[in-house]
Amino acid sequence: MELQELEYLVQQGEGQALEFKLKASFPEKIVKEMVAFANSSGGQLLVGVDDDHRIAGLKFAEEEQFILEKAIKTHARPGIRYQSRFIPVNRKRSVLYFNVFENRKKPSYYLEDPNKRGKAYVRIDDKSVQASRELVEIMRRKSMKKSYPVQVGEKEQMLFQYIEAHGKATLADFMELSGLSRYKASQILVRLAVSNILKVHPGEGVDYFSMKITTEYESESKHC
């Protein structure tokens, strides 16, 4: 990537797949952003760029790279795949560029303390947000690439009809609608999402679910 390409990229602003950091002052926090990229659709991290789109560059880019790559090994489990390179800004400064790839096996966890259990993060717009229990389980099961039986009963049909009427449903919506416990309602949503009947839309604080495919149960309900 040349400087002209970098300038064009920076002008796009931070978003779903792009993050700026002026320095690697808190490398473990930057790893959290990279884990979120890996658990989503991948992304690009530019170190040496300010939030106001100013390309300041780094005077000691190789040292920043060493610090960050050490932090990745310490704070990301399982490890994440990435490529890094330097983009010269002038004779003395360079931007450190990371291209983070989407994980083949999800989720990866960010470990604030390497001796404690980590948390999974995903990217939502320009923020890295902790994944819900449902989303973690959906990612985990999909990575296993195993088929799960889908049983559609009264509760599932109620859910399909609710989504047809409202366009989406949250876990709380389904619990209120069905009278199920949080655990049972969660398991149904996870199973339907893993089976590609529902699509999960991660949110900051709450996820919502929509229909991913048109099912025969929807079709039947339209004729009732």
C-alpha positions as CSV (number, residue, x, y, z in Angstrom):
1,M,0.0,0.0,0.0
2,E,1.4,3.4,-1.0
3,L,0.8,6.7,0.8
4,Q,-1.8,7.8,-1.7
5,E,-3.8,4.7,-1.1
6,L,-3.4,5.2,2.7
7,E,-4.7,8.7,2.4
8,Y,-7.8,7.5,0.5
9,L,-8.4,4.8,3.1
10,V,-8.1,7.2,6.0
11,Q,-10.6,9.6,4.4
12,Q,-13.3,6.8,4.6
13,G,-13.2,7.2,8.4
14,E,-13.5,4.5,11.1
15,G,-16.2,2.0,10.6
16,Q,-17.1,-1.7,10.5
17,A,-13.8,-2.8,9.1
18,L,-11.4,0.1,9.8
19,E,-9.9,1.4,13.1
20,F,-7.4,4.2,13.8
21,K,-4.9,4.4,16.7
22,L,-2.4,7.3,17.1
23,K,0.0,5.1,19.1
24,A,0.3,1.7,20.6
25,S,0.2,3.2,24.1
26,F,-2.2,0.5,25.4
27,P,-1.4,-2.5,23.2
28,E,-3.8,-4.9,25.1
29,K,-6.7,-2.6,24.3
30,I,-5.8,-2.6,20.6
31,V,-5.8,-6.4,20.7
32,K,-9.5,-6.2,21.7
33,E,-10.2,-4.3,18.5
34,M,-8.3,-6.9,16.5
35,V,-10.2,-9.8,18.2
36,A,-13.5,-8.1,17.3
37,F,-12.4,-7.9,13.6
38,A,-11.4,-11.6,13.7
39,N,-14.8,-12.5,15.1
40,S,-16.6,-10.5,12.5
41,S,-15.6,-10.1,8.8
42,G,-12.0,-9.0,9.3
43,G,-10.7,-5.5,9.2
44,Q,-7.8,-3.0,9.0
45,L,-6.0,-1.3,11.8
46,L,-3.8,1.8,11.2
47,V,-1.4,2.8,14.0
48,G,-0.1,6.3,13.5
49,V,-3.4,7.9,12.4
50,D,-5.5,10.2,14.7
51,D,-9.3,10.2,15.0
52,D,-9.4,13.4,13.1
53,H,-7.9,11.6,10.1
54,R,-4.5,13.2,10.6
55,I,-1.7,10.8,9.4
56,A,1.0,11.5,12.0
57,G,3.0,8.3,11.5
58,L,5.2,6.6,14.0
59,K,8.9,7.5,14.6
60,F,9.7,4.1,15.9
61,A,7.3,1.9,14.0
62,E,9.3,-1.3,14.3
63,E,9.2,-1.0,18.1
64,E,5.4,-0.4,18.0
65,Q,5.0,-3.5,15.8
66,F,7.0,-5.6,18.2
67,I,4.9,-4.4,21.2
68,L,1.7,-5.1,19.4
69,E,2.6,-8.5,18.1
70,K,3.7,-9.5,21.6
71,A,0.4,-8.3,23.0
72,I,-1.5,-10.3,20.4
73,K,0.2,-13.5,21.5
74,T,-0.6,-12.7,25.2
75,H,-4.1,-11.3,25.0
76,A,-5.8,-13.2,22.1
77,R,-7.0,-16.8,22.5
78,P,-7.1,-18.7,20.2
79,G,-4.7,-16.7,18.1
80,I,-5.8,-14.4,15.2
81,R,-4.5,-14.3,11.7
82,Y,-3.1,-11.0,10.3
83,Q,-0.5,-9.4,8.1
84,S,1.4,-6.3,9.1
85,R,3.6,-3.8,7.2
86,F,4.9,-0.3,7.3
87,I,3.6,2.5,5.1
88,P,6.2,5.4,4.8
89,V,4.7,8.8,5.5
90,N,8.1,10.6,5.1
91,R,11.7,9.9,5.7
92,K,11.3,9.6,9.4
93,R,7.8,8.3,10.0
94,S,5.7,5.4,9.0
95,V,2.1,4.1,9.6
96,L,1.9,0.6,11.0
97,Y,-0.7,-1.3,9.0
98,F,-2.5,-4.5,10.2
99,N,-4.8,-6.5,8.0
100,V,-6.8,-8.8,10.3
101,F,-8.5,-11.8,8.7
102,E,-11.8,-13.3,9.7
103,N,-11.3,-16.3,11.9
104,R,-11.9,-19.7,10.4
105,K,-12.8,-21.0,13.9
106,K,-14.8,-18.6,16.1
107,P,-14.9,-17.1,18.6
108,S,-11.5,-15.8,19.6
109,Y,-11.4,-14.2,23.1
110,Y,-9.7,-11.1,24.4
111,L,-7.9,-11.8,27.7
112,E,-7.5,-8.6,29.7
113,D,-5.7,-10.8,32.3
114,P,-3.9,-13.7,30.6
115,N,-4.5,-15.8,33.7
116,K,-8.3,-15.3,33.6
117,R,-11.1,-16.3,31.2
118,G,-11.5,-13.9,28.3
119,K,-14.4,-12.2,26.6
120,A,-15.5,-12.4,22.9
121,Y,-15.9,-9.2,21.0
122,V,-17.5,-8.4,17.7
123,R,-17.4,-5.3,15.5
124,I,-20.5,-3.2,15.2
125,D,-20.1,-0.1,13.1
126,D,-17.0,1.7,14.5
127,K,-17.2,0.0,17.9
128,S,-15.9,-3.3,19.4
129,V,-18.7,-4.8,21.5
130,Q,-18.8,-7.8,23.8
131,A,-20.6,-10.6,22.2
132,S,-23.8,-11.9,23.9
133,R,-23.9,-15.5,25.3
134,E,-26.2,-16.4,22.3
135,L,-23.8,-15.0,19.8
136,V,-20.8,-16.8,21.3
137,E,-22.7,-20.1,21.2
138,I,-23.8,-19.5,17.6
139,M,-20.2,-18.7,16.5
140,R,-19.0,-21.8,18.4
141,R,-21.5,-24.2,16.9
142,K,-21.1,-22.9,13.3
143,S,-17.4,-23.3,13.6
144,M,-17.9,-27.0,14.4
145,K,-19.6,-27.4,11.1
146,K,-22.0,-30.0,12.5
147,S,-25.7,-30.2,11.6
148,Y,-28.2,-29.8,14.3
149,P,-31.8,-31.2,14.1
150,V,-34.5,-28.5,13.8
151,Q,-37.7,-29.2,15.6
152,V,-40.4,-26.6,14.9
153,G,-43.2,-26.7,17.4
154,E,-45.7,-24.2,18.8
155,K,-43.1,-21.9,20.3
156,E,-41.1,-21.7,17.1
157,Q,-44.2,-20.9,15.0
158,M,-45.2,-18.2,17.5
159,L,-41.7,-16.7,17.0
160,F,-41.9,-16.9,13.2
161,Q,-45.3,-15.1,13.3
162,Y,-44.0,-12.4,15.6
163,I,-41.0,-11.8,13.3
164,E,-43.3,-11.7,10.3
165,A,-45.4,-9.0,12.0
166,H,-42.5,-7.0,13.5
167,G,-39.6,-7.7,11.3
168,K,-37.4,-8.8,14.2
169,A,-37.4,-10.2,17.7
170,T,-35.1,-10.0,20.7
171,L,-34.5,-12.7,23.3
172,A,-36.7,-10.7,25.7
173,D,-39.5,-10.5,23.1
174,F,-39.4,-14.3,22.7
175,M,-39.4,-14.9,26.4
176,E,-42.4,-12.7,26.9
177,L,-44.2,-14.2,23.9
178,S,-43.6,-17.8,24.7
179,G,-43.4,-17.8,28.5
180,L,-40.1,-19.8,28.3
181,S,-37.2,-19.3,30.7
182,R,-34.2,-17.4,29.5
183,Y,-32.2,-20.6,29.0
184,K,-34.9,-22.4,26.9
185,A,-35.7,-19.4,24.8
186,S,-32.0,-18.8,24.2
187,Q,-31.4,-22.4,23.1
188,I,-34.2,-22.2,20.6
189,L,-32.9,-18.9,19.1
190,V,-29.3,-20.4,18.9
191,R,-30.5,-23.6,17.3
192,L,-32.5,-21.7,14.7
193,A,-29.6,-19.4,13.9
194,V,-27.1,-22.2,13.6
195,S,-29.6,-23.9,11.2
196,N,-29.7,-20.8,9.1
197,I,-33.4,-20.2,9.7
198,L,-32.8,-17.1,11.7
199,K,-30.2,-14.4,11.2
200,V,-28.6,-12.8,14.3
201,H,-27.9,-9.1,14.3
202,P,-25.4,-8.3,17.1
203,G,-26.2,-5.1,19.0
204,E,-24.6,-3.0,21.7
205,G,-26.4,-4.5,24.7
206,V,-29.0,-6.5,22.9
207,D,-29.1,-8.7,19.8
208,Y,-32.1,-9.1,17.5
209,F,-33.1,-11.9,15.2
210,S,-34.7,-11.9,11.8
211,M,-35.7,-14.5,9.3
212,K,-32.8,-15.6,7.1
213,I,-34.9,-17.9,4.9
214,T,-38.6,-18.1,4.1
215,T,-39.9,-21.3,5.7
216,E,-42.9,-23.4,5.0
217,Y,-44.1,-22.4,8.4
218,E,-44.2,-18.7,7.4
219,S,-46.0,-19.7,4.2
220,E,-48.6,-21.6,6.1
221,S,-49.2,-18.8,8.5
222,K,-50.0,-16.4,5.7
223,H,-52.9,-18.6,4.6
224,C,-54.4,-19.0,8.1
